[in-house]
Amino acid sequence: MNIRTLVISSFKGSGISDRAQIASMLKMHEYGVDFHILLNEKSPKKDFFEEKGILTTSYTIKGKIDKKAVRLIREIVREHRIDIIHCFNNNATTNAVQAARKLNIKIISYRGFTGHVHWYKPSSLMNNLHPRVARIACVSNAVRNQVRSQLWRNKKKAITIYKGHDISWYQNIIPTSRKELGVPENAFLIGIVANLRPMKGIRYFIDSANHLKGHYDIHFLLIGRGMDSDKVQQQINQTPLKDNFHTFGFRQNVLNDVAACDVAVNSSIKGEGLSKTIIEAMSLKKPVIATTAGGNPELIRNHETGLSIPVKNPEAIADGILEYKHSGELRQKMAESGFQHIATHFTVEQTARQTMDLYKELKTELELNLKAKKK
C-alpha cells in the first residue's frame, strides 16, 4: 500500500529530544512510507533527512493560524498527493485542519502529556478536538484516557502509541566524574532531571531531605533549567542536608550525569505523558523512584520495575531513597527489571509498526470515502 505522509514537526531540538521520533520515521520509511517533512527553518536535521531520501520543506509556523503556512500545506498536499498529515505540535495541527478544508486527507494529531485538552476551550476545538482530526495519537494510556474524557463522540479516535527507544543509544555512556559534579566519591547520589516547573514537583523532592536528617552520605543532584536558581537554593537552605545538594542548569551531556547517580527520581505531580527522563534512567540501568502522576505507572510498576510513590509526598520519596540505600539487591533487581521493561515494551520497532498500522487504516478509510463519492 503506497502511503504518502506529510509530517509537520519543528525538529529543532537536540538529538536526544528528537531521536525517538526520527528513528520510528526512518523505520517506516524502510517499510515504504513516502514521507515529506515540513520543519523549522532553523532545524539542523534538513540535510540528514534529505540524505535518507526524504523530501523536506523549511518553514517556521508563526502561530495558531498562519495563512502562509496554510497555503504551503495545501500546496504540498496537492503537489505530492499526500494522504495523511501527521502533526506533532498544536500549531501544526491548527494550521493543518485549516489547510485540509475540502481535501480528501486524514489528519493525525499528537499528545505528549496529560491535561490542557478540554471540550470547552476554543484552542482545543481548533486542534485536537477539531472534526477534521481523524486520530489523536497519545504517548500513553493516561494521556489517551484524558483526551477521551473530552470527546463526546467516537472516543476511540484517541489512541495510544508509545514513543519507542533503542537501548543501544544508552550503551557506552561514561558516567560524569563525581569530582566534576562536586560530589564525594562515597556518596549515595540521588538524581533528578527536569526543568523547574510547578508540575515537576521539585519542592517535594527537596523537602524529602527533611526526612533524611542524619544521613549525611546521601547527596542530591538537580539538573535542568532553573535548578540553579536562587528560589531553589532558598528551599535547599532550609533542609538539614543543605550542603549535600548539587544544582546545575541545562547540561549538554545529561545522560552521563544520570549514569553517575545511584538512584533516579521523578517527583512530578501532574502532566506526565511518558517521562523521557524515566525511560533514559531505566535504559541506563538506574533504579527509579517515581510518582503516580500521568503515565508514570505505565513505566514504573511498584517493586517490579521501580518504586512507585504518591504525588506531593516528600516522606515517600525519602522512604524510597532509604529502601534503595539499605538494599543493594533491591537496587540491582529494579535496575535490571526496569531495563528489560523498556527493552521489551518501548521499542522503535513497536512504535513504527503501530504507526504503520494506523496509516494503513486511515489510507483504507480514504479509499472507501473516494469510492463512496464516485457512486
N, C-alpha and C positions, 0 to 999 in steps of 0.2 A: 504494500500500500504506500503510494507516494504522498508524503505529508510535508507541506511547506509551512514553516512556523516562523513568525516574527517574534523575537524575544526583545522586550524593552526593559533594560536594566542599565544602571549607570556604569558598573564595572570600573569604578574609580578608586576602590578601596585597596587594602593590602592583599597580598597573596593569600593570607590566612582567611580573610573575610569572604573572598570571592571563590576560594578554591573548590569548595564542595559543589557550588552551583556550576562552575565551569566543568568540573570533572564529569558530572552527570550529563551535561550537554554534549561533551565530546563522545561519551559512550553512546548516546542516542544518534549522534552524527554518524558513528560507525554502523549503527543499525539501519541507516538510510534516511533519517530525518534531514530535510533540506532547510537549514537554519539561515535566517537573516537577522542580524542584531542591530538594534538602534541603541547606541551607547553614548555616554557623556563625551563631550569634545575633549576633555582632559583625561580620558581613560588611557592607561598605559597598555591596555590589552588589545588595541586595534590590530596592530601588526601580528600579534600572536594568533588571533582568530583567523586572519586572512592567510597566514602560513598554513593553517589547518584546513583551508579551503572553505571557510565560512565567510559569506559576504557581510560587510558592516556598513552602517551609515552613522556618521558622527553628528550629533545634535544634542544640546543640553536643553531639556524641557524646562521652561521658565516658571511654571506654576500649574495649578489645578486645571485651568483652561488656557492653553497656549495655542492660538489659532494657527500659527505656523507649524507647530507640532502636529496638530490635527490634519492639516493639509499634507504634511510629509508622510504621516502614517497611511493616509488614504492612497497617496501616490505609490508607496511601497507595496501595499496590499494589491493594488490593481496591476502594477507593472510585473510583480513577481508571483501573481496569482496565489497569494497567501491564503491558507486555510484557517490557521489558528494564530491568534495574538496572545502571547504568554507574557503577562505583566508582573514585574517584581517590586513595584512600589506604587503608592497611591496616585502620584502624579501621572505615572504611566497608564494606570487604569482609567482615570477620569478622562484623559485625552483619547485613549483608545475607544472608549464607549461612544464618544462624540464622533470619532473618525469612522466607526463601524455602521453609522446610520445608513440604512437601505443596502448594506453589503451582506452577501452571504458568507458570513465569517463567524467563528467562535472565539470568545474571549475567556481566558483563564486569569484570575487574579491570585495574588499570593498574600497569605497572612503569616507573619512570623512571631507574633506574640498575642497574648490574650488581652481583651479589652479594646475599647475605642471603636468597636463596630456596633452601632445601635440603630434600630429602625427609625427612631425619631430624629436622628442627626442628618441634616442635609448633606454633609460631607460623605457619610456612609452611603446615602442613596445615590450619590454621584459616582461612587466607585464600586466597592464590593457588593453592595446590595442592588445595584442597577440591573434592570431586567436583561440588558444585553450581555451581562456576565454569565457565562454558561456554567462555569465551575469556579469554586473558591478553593484553591489548594492550600491546605493548612499544614503547618510544620509539626503539629502534634494533635493528639486527640483532645487535649484540653482546649486548644485554640479552636478546633473544629466544633466542639460542643458549645463554646461561647458564641460562635458565629451562627450555628444552627438555632440557638435560642432567640436570635433576632430575625430569622427567616419565617415569614408567615406561611409561605407555600414552598413546596419542593425543598425540604430541609436537606435532602441528600445531595444538593448541589455543592454543599460544603463537605470536602473530603480530606483525608489525612494522607500526606506523602512526606515521610521523614526525610530530612536532609542527610544524605549519606556521606560518610567519611571513609578514608582509606587509612588503615592503621600503619601502613608503610610510611605515611607522612611524618609519623612520630618516632620513627626509629632513628638511631644515631643522634638524638638530641643530647647535647652535652650540658649538664647542669651548670648554671652560673655558680661561680665560687662563692662560698659563704663570706669570704673576705670582701668581695666586691659588693655584696649586699649589706655588709656591716653586721653580720650575724655570727655569733660564736660557733665554732666547729661542732661542739657537742650539744647544740640547742635542738629542741624538738620544735621544728618550724611549721607553722600553720599559715597557709597562703590563701589569699582571696584576690581575684582579678575582676574588676568591674569599674565602670565609670561612676562617679559619685552622683547618683540619682536616688530620690527617696524610695523608689520601688526596689532598689538593691538591698535595702535593709542593713547598710553598713553600720549604723548606730548600734544595732543589736549584736553585730559581730564584735565591735569594740567593747560593748558592755559585757560580753562574755568573760573578759579579763577580771571583772569584779567578782566572779565566781571561781576564780583560779588563784586566789591570794596564796602566796607561799610557794607556788610552782614557778620558781624563777628560771627554770630551764626551758620553759615554754616561751617561744618568741613568735611574733606575728608579722607577716609580710603583706602589705597592702599595695596593690599596683593598679593604676588606671587614672584617667583624667580626673583631677580634683582630689585624689587621695592624699596628695602632699599639701593640701590647703590648710590655712590657719584654723578653719572650722573643725576639720578632722583632728588636728593637733590639740585643740582645746578639749575635745572629748577624751582623747587619749590621756591627757594630763590629769584627768580625774580618776583614773584607774590605778590600782596598786602595782600594775606591771608597766607603767608608763615608759620605762626605759627599755622595754622589750619589744617595742613597736618599730617597724622599719617601713617607712612610707615612700612611695615613688609615684610620679605621674605616669604618663604614657611611656612605655618602653618597647622598643622595636622587637627585641628577642624575648618576648614574654614566655614562650614555651620553655626556654632554657631556665627561666626563673621558676616556673611551676615545677620543672624537673628537680629543682634544688629543694623543694618542700617535702616534708614528711606526710602532710595531710592537706587536702584542698577543701575549701568551704564555699558553699553558695548560700547566702543569707537572705535571698530575695523574699519580699512579702507579697508580691503580685506580679502579673505581667509576663512571666517567663513563658516562652513558647517551647523551645527545645534548646536549653542552655549550651551554647558553644563552649563555654569555659568548663562546664562539667564534662562534656564529651572529650575535650582536649586532655583534661586531668585523668580521666579513665583510660584514654588511649595511651597516656604516659605511665600507666600502671600506678597511679596515685590513689590511695583510699580517699573517699569523698564523704563529706557531711553536707547534706542539702535539705532545705526546707521543702514543704509540700506545695509550694507556690507553682501555679500553672502546670506546665508539662514535666516538672522535675520528677514526679513519681513514675513517669514512663522511662526514666533513666535510672533512678535510684529506688530499688526495692529494699526496704529496711532489712538489714542484716543478711541480704542476699547479694546485692551489688554495691552496697554502701550503707551509710546510716542516714535514715530519713527522720527529720525533726519538724515540729510545728513552726509556723511563722511567728515572728515577733517574740522569740523566746531565747534570750541570751543564756539562760541557765541550761537549756537543752543543748546549745552549741558547746558550752563548757563541758557538759556531761559527755558529749560525743568525743570531744578532744581527749578527755581523760580516759575514756574507754579505749580509744586507739593507743594512747600513750602507754597504757598498762598492759597491752597485749600485742606483741609483735606478730603473733599468729593471726590475730584478727586483721591487722593491717595487711598482711600478706594475702589472706583469704579474700578480703574485699577488693584489693588491688587486682588480683588475678580474675575474680569473677566479674568485676566491672569491665575489665579489658575484654573479656570474652563476650560480654553482653553487647558492647559496641561492635566488635568484630563480627558478630552473628546477625544482629538485628538492625544495624545502622550503616549499611554499606552503599557505596556508589552504585554498584550493580543493581541493588534493590530499588534505589531511587530512580534510576534510569528505566528500569522495567516497568515500574508503576506509572511513571510519567508517560512512557511509550504507550501503555495500555489506555491511559486517558486520552492521548492524542488519537489513537485508533478509534476509540468510542466516539469522540467528537467528529472525526472525519466521516464516520458512518452516518451520524446524525445529519451532517451537511449534505451528504449524497441522498439521503432519504428526503430531506427538505427540497432538494433540487428536483427530484422525481415527482414529488407532490405538486410542485409549481407547474410542471410540464403537462400534468393531466388536465 
